[in-house]
């Protein structure tokens, strides 16, 4: 009997112990389980967002929540819209320059009712080309009919030859769709004449459009260089639906030039769900980018979800975020929209948040107290160069949550939300200097180019300077081409002008062009005042007040003005007006040190790395060997002879042996301590170990005269090489060992060929290879190519 009783007691104690473990796990480590069991997502692919945290005992832990996996989500894969609607926007056409009118039907995915102009501010699709889209979506353009790219059919011949690089130099017979079109409009035999000659001598043909013939019988490749032309180069690209650009509707939202991603890192727990009987809520975290994200609900019908700070240890523990209220957008509207489109939908939109940037708004819909669940939805908006509408196109079903679910809310502060707006009247640069990379030329590829036989393309030239090429030369020094770069606080003119260098061109915020763009935003002037006092902004604030489109527009205005003014000034070195190389050097010096800086002066930057003189010289070298040749083609449109070994395979190999010590993305630079985007990966290794070309191609840039210890050389990259692999794809290899570079500009390189040795030249301390992969000038993660 005693034995039986002892066994019963032991079993009871074991049961209590197990129950204690279960309760303990629910109290202290529920986050991952919650993420798995209390969120009913739509058909959207998801991933676990893991955010470092500290538990109640002070020990490191992590918070987990489900978020959309934007690497697997495209516009055609998003859930269909639940309600039909329409927009009649003819009254806005004069201000915008095109008609936004359209209809949408319940059951359609966003690619069928969203135009490229609508998402330009948020995602910048106009910077893409068909070849870059095809490469990322495994689309074979040879099998895509020309009729599928409706934008091309709408172009006049005049517009087409302006948009597609060097197309005017091709003979009519080599552009089959154009040859057919011309044969239907004239009896003359024009096949042996170039398009430039035909349109020059027959101006009445300039207004013909390709859509006047059947384009379904031709492929994209029937028009040379069409695949490598940026979408923004075409007229009226803004009114093209996403579905009408081959492959774009299947491109993951993480792969756009300005990708969709989480903004901020705050995850909260849904503590309670309340229906429409609630009223007068004042502790909110919902609203709009116009009205702020703490808009009170003063009326009745204040349905909401109540949030806390994930303190899953009992009701007695009260955190600073306890009791925050996200109001239902089904029951509350707030002010939305700005500029010329503010009046659409009465200037109202559902209350909500922008945790994933400005592409769409996340809205809480119907909280259900009976089931303790709540639906969320996405709402889209329309944008144009002069403003954006409120977020009113929806709902698009998103996630369904239950009580105790972790929910990603982003950043609570209104200033930390990415609105990515462009002020009224702002312009943009729609074609970057990389537009001519990887082009086919009109001449036979076996005809070699004579040395030095180049001529500038007229588009984008000011006083003989190619502005696009100069911009890339400057950007490669300032920020490695990164729009999200934030520099150190600086002062000039005896302390009268102070600010923070921002963006791709490191505009200090007292620059008149940058300041004007920033001040035009809601709250922009206050933001400028904070920067003048030494405030270090977040990247989200940078994109809110000075988005990429504004950075490009400010640079175009600034650099064009500097070129024009400088060309009228006397060079004290030569006694003549600034021109040619000296003009480029001096304009670069003005960008670096200001319009009144000393010519060839010795003033340095905050790190003491660059002087006015060395900065101008470095920009000129990059313009000549890299940026300057990017936008230059032979007058005879010749190219080097093809080599079988140098033909790209499209599949990259490892560039060097060693451990990857720094990945692609935002990081703190080891030398300067500045936190900025890392546009490649760093591979540590032994000095002199071989660096190999990851694929076949042509060498476009070489810097080979840097020695160890000179951090400013090569713009901080030290000795470096750029290889063009065609179709807009390039790779870069930096910090190479002194005297190890084995190639020169123009060389054709085969996959695996040793091009230099791993080293530590430029702005590094330990030996490493900095390796970059770019598509149409935009840095992309090398992992996309298997590295």
Number of C-alpha atoms within 10 A of each C-alpha: 6 7 8 9 10 11 12 12 12 12 12 12 12 12 12 12 12 12 12 12 12 11 12 13 13 15 14 13 17 19 22 17 14 20 23 16 12 17 21 18 18 14 12 19 16 17 16 15 19 16 13 10 13 11 15 13 6 8 9 10 14 15 22 24 24 25 21 20 17 20 17 17 19 20 20 19 18 19 20 20 23 17 14 14 14 12 14 12 15 13 11 16 12 9 16 19 13 15 16 21 14 13 11 19 15 14 13 18 22 25 22 18 20 22 22 28 25 26 23 23 25 26 23 20 25 22 25 24 24 24 27 23 25 19 18 17 17 11 17 13 19 12 11 18 17 26 21 18 20 18 22 24 19 19 21 18 22 19 18 22 20 16 22 23 25 23 24 21 19 22 22 24 16 18 18 16 22 21 17 15 19 20 14 10 10 10 8 8 11 17 18 12 15 20 26 18 15 19 18 13 10 10 10 9 18 16 13 18 19 24 18 11 15 14 19 12 12 17 18 24 16 18 18 21 24 22 23 26 28 25 27 23 22 22 17 16 19 26 17 19 21 25 23 18 20 25 24 26 23 22 23 22 22 17 20 19 20 19 19 21 16 19 20 21 16 16 24 24 25 26 20 19 23 22 19 17 9 14 15 12 19 14 18 20 24 32 29 28 26 15 16 18 23 23 23 19 27 12 12 14 18 25 29 30 27 21 26 22 19 21 19 19 15 8 7 7 10 13 11 8 15 18 18 23 27 28 34 29 25 22 19 23 19 22 21 28 27 24 18 19 22 17 15 23 16 12 18 20 26 29 32 32 30 27 24 23 25 25 24 23 27 28 28 27 25 23 26 18 15 9 10 17 23 25 19 22 24 25 22 22 22 24 28 25 24 19 23 24 26 30 28 22 27 24 24 24 23 22 21 20 22 24 21 25 28 30 22 21 22 20 22 18 12 21 20 21 28 26 25 24 30 30 21 16 14 15 17 17 19 17 19 20 23 23 25 23 26 22 21 21 20 20 15 13 15 12 14 14 18 11 7 7 13 16 14 18 16 12 12 17 14 15 14 15 21 24 25 23 25 26 24 26 27 27 20 21 21 22 23 21 22 21 25 23 23 25 22 16 18 17 16 13 10 7 8 7 14 21 25 25 21 25 27 25 26 25 25 28 25 20 17 13 19 22 19 17 23 27 18 16 21 17 12 18 17 13 20 19 16 15 20 20 12 15 15 16 17 14 22 21 20 24 25 25 29 31 25 26 23 27 24 22 19 26 22 20 12 17 19 19 13 19 23 14 13 22 21 12 14 13 17 11 10 9 9 12 15 23 20 12 15 19 24 24 25 30 26 27 26 20 23 25 20 16 15 9 17 15 18 18 13 13 15 16 14 12 9 10 16 21 19 25 20 20 27 26 20 21 29 24 20 24 27 17 16 24 28 24 21 24 26 19 21 17 14 15 21 21 21 16 13 13 13 10 15 18 18 20 14 15 12 18 15 14 24 24 16 15 11 15 10 17 16 18 13 14 15 13 15 11 10 11 9 14 14 19 21 23 25 24 22 21 20 21 19 15 17 16 19 20 25 22 26 27 27 26 28 24 24 24 25 24 23 24 15 23 19 19 14 15 23 22 25 26 24 23 27 30 31 26 28 23 26 24 25 21 25 26 23 25 24 23 27 27 33 35 28 21 13 18 21 13 17 16 16 17 14 22 26 22 20 18 18 19 22 26 25 31 31 29 32 25 23 23 14 14 21 29 33 26 22 21 24 19 24 27 20 19 21 19 19 19 12 10 14 10 14
